[in-house]
Amino acid sequence: MTIPKPGLGEKKDNEENEAFDSPEVVIGGSLPEKKDEPAPLALIPPRQPLVVRRSRFMNLCVLIAALIVLTIGTIGGIYLYRHLAHSRNRIGRCGVNYYEETQEPVSEAFFQEKSHHKGHGHHKAHKHRKHFGHFSEMTEITDQYEKIDVPMFDEVSASTVLHDFERNLTAIVDHQDQSCFVMKLNRTEVKPPKGFWDLITKMRDGYYLPKARVVRRFYRVVTPRILDPFDLGVYIGAECMDYSTFRLKKITHHKVLKRSADNESMKTFAYFAGGELKAKHKNKVEPIVAKMIVHGA
């Protein structure tokens, strides 16, 4: 009977496995040298964010600044809303019937006849007459100003009259001669925007406006001219920016008569703005048309 024996190769494999599995025991010798290993890296803790501590005073300043900005923004928004909501332009046409008392020279025969009938010899150099007329003007009204385009009628030149209620000024724009004349706003002869628009609305709805009385005002041009019309406000500046602009000074009637012989230029402008004055011979007020005679225009 044959007993199989492991081959030589198998024997060698077993010996190698036994050599690998069995620990090496060294008696009376030294431990095997260990290979050099790299030193472990030191752990660097992560950087903590720098905490800047603000003082209470700085926090209070920031809070106050934020409140101021918020307040200014709120007030600005309210002002802008009111400006856009209430500053709408109202445009209309206003027709005006007017009368003007004039003085005309009469002959001596006329006075002799009048004095004979009256039985006295008091003579007058003039007699009074009433001149009646009509004109129609275009108006543009806001809460800040009234802009009136006046046509040519009688001896009146065509013009644009602007009443600035913020600056308390009136500007007469003469487009023909490219001139602007600025004077103080006469609030007696000019209704406020709301009152003037209410009057125009009533006239449109059938309200009959009594004949307006013409009131004459005399002015003289003041030199030198105004270099920057925008110094007089935005509205007047926009109308007069391309024209020569002058101030007007009010003068009395007798001074005008003394200078009547001078060969100086003179122009007449007019407007109706709903103003009223006390009637001459009645205990009531009547509407007026303002005529402005400008010497040196």
PyMOL commands that set and color helices and strands:
alter all, ss='L'
color gray80, all
select helices_A, chain A and resi 8-21+56-86+108-118+193-204+229-232+234-240+253-258
alter helices_A, ss='H'
color red, helices_A
select strands_A, chain A and resi 90-105+126-141+145-150+159-164+169-174+179-184+212-226+244-251+266-271+276-278+285-295
alter strands_A, ss='S'
color yellow, strands_A
deselect
rebuild
show_as cartoon
